[in-house]
Amino acid sequence: MKIKYYAGIHVPAGWRQVEYISTVEKISPKMVKVIHVDLIDGEEPSKKQSRTGANRQKFNGEWWAAHEVGKNKRLSSCTILEE
């Protein structure tokens, strides 16, 4: 199952909201567990990502992707992209 959801990341300019698209497994009718992060803001996670191209918006996408793996998400707060 693939879902889309929003979460915060920390950049030098402060906390910013980004869009995650992740592969998940269902653990209950209303909850899923993140197995793999496919995209962060439409890009594959990489060490040098930036929201706008500015240095103050740079972040390590690989670290934030690894941070999300294993987290439980409520389906009511996510958009289901494919079953």
C-alpha positions, 0 to 999 in steps of 0.5 A: 500500500502507498500513502501520502502524508505530511511531516516536519523536517528541521532545516537551518532556517527552522522546521518545514513541512514536507510531503512524504510518499511511502510504502506501508503495511497495514497493522490494523484497520485504521493504522499502518506502519511505514516500511519504506519512504519512496519520495520526499517532496517529489524527489527520492531521498538523498543526502543533499536535498533542498526545498527551494534550492537555497542553502538555508533549506537544505536537509539530509533526505536519507536521514529523514527517510530512515527516521520515518521507517517504522513509524505508525500512521493513522490512515485518517490523516493520510491519503491512500494512493494505491491499495 
